[in-house]
Amino acid sequence: MTHADDIVARLDALFESERDALLKGRLSEIQSVSDEKEQLFDALAASHPTPAGAGPRLAQLRDKAIRNERLLDASMEGLRAARARLNSLRERPQGFRTYDASGRQSDLPGRSASVVRRA
C-alpha cells in the first residue's frame, strides 16, 4: 500500500466517522474532523502522482463528501429552525387569542414568562 493509498483509506474512515457524528448529533466533533480532513487532503495533493486505479476510490470519497455535506446542511437547517422556534416562544405576546364560531375574537391572558421557584 502506497502512502497515497493510506491517505485515501484514512479519509474514507474519517468520512464514515463524520457521518456517524452527524447522524448522532455529536456536532462538537465536526470541527476536529474538518481540520483532520483538510490535513489529509493537503497530504494527498502533495503525493503526486495519483496512484494508478485511484479514480474509483477518489470518486467514492467525493460521493461520501457530498453525502456528509447534505447531512451537515440538514443539521444546520434543523438548528436554525429550533432557534427560530425558541425565539418565537420567547417573543410571543403574553396572551392567547381565540375566535368563536361567529368569528368574534377573545383574548385570554397569558402566564408570566418568568420562572417560578418554590422552596
Secondary structure, 3 states (H helix, E strand, C coil): CCHHHHHHHHHHHHHHHHHHHHHCCCHHHHHHHHHHHHHHHHHHHHCCCCCCCCHHHHHHHHHHHHHHHHHHHHHHHHHHHHHHHHHHHHHCCCEEEEECCCCCEEEEECCCCCCCCCC
